[in-house]
Amino acid sequence: MSVKFAVLGHGVVGSGVVELFYKNKENIEKRAGTEMDVKYILDLRDFPDSPYKEKFTKDFNDILNDDEVTAVAECMGGVEPAFTFVRSCLEKGKSVSTSNKELVAEKGDILLEIAKKNCCNFFFEASVGGAIPIIRPLHKCLAANDISAVAGILNGTTNFILTKMYNENMPFDEALALAQRLGYAEKDPTADIEGHDACRKICIISSLVFGKHVYPKSVYTKGISQIALDDVKTADSMGFAIKLIASVRKQESGKILPAVMPMLVPYDNIMSNVSDVFNAALVSGDGIDKVMLYGRGAGKLPTASAVLGDVIDSAKHKVNVFSQSWESADDQSFVDSIESFTAKWYIRDAEGSRISEKMSFADAQKLDAQACIPVLE
Amino acid sequence: MSVKFAVLGHGVVGSGVVELFYKNKENIEKRAGTEMDVKYILDLRDFPDSPYKEKFTKDFNDILNDDEVTAVAECMGGVEPAFTFVRSCLEKGKSVSTSNKELVAEKGDILLEIAKKNCCNFFFEASVGGAIPIIRPLHKCLAANDISAVAGILNGTTNFILTKMYNENMPFDEALALAQRLGYAEKDPTADIEGHDACRKICIISSLVFGKHVYPKSVYTKGISQIALDDVKTADSMGFAIKLIASVRKQESGKILPAVMPMLVPYDNIMSNVSDVFNAALVSGDGIDKVMLYGRGAGKLPTASAVLGDVIDSAKHKVNVFSQSWESADDQSFVDSIESFTAKWYIRDAEGSRISEKMSFADAQKLDAQACIPVLE
């Protein structure tokens, strides 16, 4: 029996999925324990020079109505039409693997529920941290733990910019322009530098770890556009690297507190060594103490590697494995307010720069400071 | 339906499995999608003060012949009687999760084959890297990759000693004595400091990644007992940390070359920042580029976390999932000789210390050098 799958979207990630699959087809089939092949590639554009041109279709129904297609890789991005397509596939019992963080952050609960009802898988390893194994380790390897916190460097663009500021004394604007020239930042870099991309990823992690859907709108999100080169240098002299940290912690109240903001990472925390476009997630739990997962958080082949890993898992598990799920949560009151976030703070004001005692976000905001950045514990 | 499992051995790891399970039972059952309980604990010793004393048995047959027991956690260590017990369980269709690296390194191929035949799982996440998700990520998340190399810091004792030599200028003997006082090293520290422990772990990784059983006897293994404090300092001034690296790489010939030896790790490689008793594995593949997995490689709860993660996975998958396997290999000629290992080398001889051009292990051994340590690429 051969497993046939379809790839939705032939952009950077989708074309990477096809490329990596055919490069390693023999080994992939050995690991899957079954023959596999791409049957369709969905894209509205024409690719007359593609070696796989006979697989292209512009009509999603070709895929949906072909019972031979049992797995689908969704690499289109954006909520629609991805949501409609993915839902339709799952309703027909076709397992879906996606790299689409917007889709999972907005609709993950609904899609997981539909997958469960229809005995197929909705996998999304590629939606957080590109090539880095995060979702499956969190859900499987660390399943025996009471997880108290996850802190991640989940956006490569901002980490590249901060690394340039740090290593080469490059001002923010110049580092951003360089990132754009190198293709690490988009023409409109807002989603990256203002933290919205990292926010979607910490929503997915929070939902998975704590079992209820966390929406991006519930998460305090601050980017790096206000980080001054002087603060990067001063923090360095104090023994810290400034990183954009997407984190979630369990509060004493039982609520959870996800947030995205620049933080000072002490040099004895290995996260301070995560540089350039690399990403990492540091997980704290009562069994493991601390585990860190590190690698390339974006890019054609790294993201394709994660999508294909999920497709291979779907090919192996013809029976639904109820692999992961979380509850819907219209009521987001289990998400704590940023006001109650506590930390030590790096403070720069008229008196100079220093690290404060522990205080709440609310209190820190009342200070008359030019810079006020929390320290990662 | 409730899943009942047995724990073989009530030493450090086995008692950790029971402790962590009951601490997080409610969440574990939610994640497993089923009720779970420990039905037996096997140990020849008496534990009259244990809160679970009614679960103890000294007779393995109580477990083997109880059809209600569908999963077993093997935490005894050593090849026998662990091998006989594990084989008997698998032959009865009971899934086994083990923390026993000796067992997997010596008998993994046989046990995986028996598990496959009997439609149950033989899991061993805990046998390499303690709490760190390594086996499942390698096998599942990275399954789409052509993996070219894995390099790991897989022994906490030696990493602790090297960190003390590095950070505190402590001579080897003194650092070893401190590790023994802190319980990080055994009274007879040979297995750790001479590299045998790391060797077993790289055998398991090599077998899993390249699909054929690699035996410890096929792997060149050199420990850290001959590392001089002066070389640690000189390497530092040149921009390197000395680490005990257990690695495997695919050679151009198609053979694989596993080895355990001290190596110089450049400071721009994040592995150089893995300190104290922490472990890490850096995986190189054509899709991912590089992924690193980091955490506590030993200890009661970290190792228990990995064992339990596997038990939970077994509880979820009542149908065999053919999760991982490799071929037996009486003929080890696919393992290349260390003579053909090539690297740049740190060389200290009458002329001083320097980093050489690339040369083979065979050529490096011919030099009249007091120290000769390869550099990790």
Contacts between the chains, C-beta under 8 A, distances in Angstrom:
chain1	res1	chain2	res2	distance
A	20	B	144	5.6
A	20	B	145	7.9
A	20	B	286	7.5
A	20	B	287	5.1
A	21	B	144	7.1
A	23	B	146	7.3
A	23	B	286	6.9
A	24	B	144	6.1
A	24	B	145	6.9
A	24	B	146	5.3
A	24	B	286	7.3
A	24	B	287	7.9
A	27	B	146	6.5
A	28	B	143	6.7
A	28	B	144	5.9
A	30	B	211	7.3
A	31	B	139	7.5
A	31	B	143	4.6
A	32	B	143	7.5
A	33	B	322	5.5
A	125	B	141	6.1
A	131	B	287	6.7
A	131	B	288	4.0
A	131	B	289	7.0
A	131	B	291	5.9
A	132	B	291	6.0
A	133	B	133	6.6
A	133	B	136	7.9
A	133	B	137	3.8
A	133	B	140	7.9
A	133	B	141	3.6
A	133	B	142	7.0
A	133	B	291	6.9
A	133	B	293	7.4
A	136	B	133	7.9
A	136	B	136	6.6
A	136	B	137	7.0
A	136	B	140	6.0
A	136	B	141	5.4
A	137	B	133	3.8
A	137	B	136	7.0
A	137	B	137	6.1
A	137	B	141	7.7
A	139	B	31	7.6
A	140	B	133	7.9
A	140	B	136	6.0
A	140	B	309	6.1
A	140	B	312	7.7
A	140	B	313	5.8
A	141	B	125	6.1
A	141	B	133	3.6
A	141	B	136	5.4
A	141	B	137	7.7
A	141	B	306	6.7
A	141	B	309	4.6
A	142	B	133	7.0
A	142	B	305	6.7
A	142	B	309	6.3
A	143	B	28	6.7
A	143	B	31	4.6
A	143	B	32	7.6
A	143	B	308	7.4
A	143	B	309	5.1
A	143	B	312	4.7
A	143	B	313	7.6
A	144	B	20	5.6
A	144	B	21	7.1
A	144	B	24	6.1
A	144	B	28	5.9
A	144	B	304	7.3
A	144	B	305	5.1
A	144	B	308	3.5
A	144	B	309	5.4
A	144	B	311	8.0
A	144	B	312	6.4
A	145	B	20	7.9
A	145	B	24	6.8
A	145	B	305	5.7
A	146	B	23	7.3
A	146	B	24	5.3
A	146	B	27	6.5
A	211	B	30	7.3
A	270	B	270	7.4
A	270	B	273	5.4
A	270	B	274	7.1
A	270	B	278	7.9
A	270	B	294	6.5
A	273	B	270	5.4
A	273	B	273	4.5
A	274	B	270	7.1
A	278	B	270	7.9
A	285	B	305	7.2
A	286	B	20	7.5
A	286	B	23	6.9
A	286	B	24	7.3
A	286	B	301	7.1
A	287	B	20	5.1
A	287	B	24	7.9
A	287	B	131	6.7
A	287	B	301	4.6
A	287	B	302	6.5
A	287	B	304	6.1
A	287	B	305	3.2
A	287	B	308	7.4
A	288	B	131	4.0
A	288	B	295	6.0
A	288	B	296	6.7
A	288	B	301	7.6
A	288	B	302	5.6
A	288	B	305	5.0
A	289	B	131	7.0
A	289	B	295	7.3
A	289	B	296	5.3
A	289	B	301	7.6
A	289	B	302	6.3
A	290	B	295	6.2
A	290	B	296	7.4
A	291	B	131	5.9
A	291	B	132	6.0
A	291	B	133	6.9
A	291	B	293	7.7
A	291	B	294	6.7
A	291	B	295	3.8
A	291	B	296	7.9
A	292	B	292	7.6
A	292	B	293	7.7
A	292	B	294	4.1
A	292	B	295	6.6
A	293	B	133	7.4
A	293	B	291	7.7
A	293	B	292	7.8
A	293	B	293	6.0
A	293	B	294	7.5
A	294	B	270	6.5
A	294	B	291	6.8
A	294	B	292	4.1
A	294	B	293	7.5
A	294	B	294	6.6
A	295	B	288	6.0
A	295	B	289	7.3
A	295	B	290	6.2
A	295	B	291	3.8
A	295	B	292	6.6
A	296	B	288	6.7
A	296	B	289	5.3
A	296	B	290	7.4
A	296	B	291	7.8
A	301	B	286	7.1
A	301	B	287	4.6
A	301	B	288	7.6
A	301	B	289	7.6
A	302	B	287	6.4
A	302	B	288	5.6
A	302	B	289	6.2
A	304	B	144	7.3
A	304	B	287	6.1
A	305	B	142	6.7
A	305	B	144	5.1
A	305	B	145	5.7
A	305	B	285	7.2
A	305	B	287	3.1
A	305	B	288	5.0
A	306	B	141	6.7
A	308	B	143	7.5
A	308	B	144	3.4
A	308	B	287	7.4
A	309	B	140	6.1
A	309	B	141	4.7
A	309	B	142	6.3
A	309	B	143	5.1
A	309	B	144	5.4
A	311	B	144	8.0
A	312	B	140	7.7
A	312	B	143	4.6
A	312	B	144	6.4
A	313	B	140	5.8
A	313	B	143	7.6
A	316	B	321	6.6
A	316	B	322	6.6
A	317	B	321	6.3
A	319	B	319	5.8
A	321	B	316	6.6
A	321	B	317	6.3
A	321	B	321	7.4
A	322	B	33	5.5
A	322	B	316	6.6
